[in-house]
């Protein structure tokens, strides 16, 4: 039986960050379609304003805006 190589923490972080960047890029493109003339950098800054620079925190904040947490 061949053992599977487990990615290092660094590799997993890089993979997650790349996924988050792709999600953010898609969201920016979606908003840009409805906001002609607004630079994508401005849209991205508005989406992440007030959120720490951490890509994961930005994703969580953006995701909460798109799909609110369930109410008990």
Secondary structure as GFF3:
##gff-version 3
##sequence-region A 1 72
A	DSSP	alpha_helix	9	34	.	.	.	ID=ss1
A	DSSP	alpha_helix	40	48	.	.	.	ID=ss2
A	DSSP	alpha_helix	55	66	.	.	.	ID=ss3
###
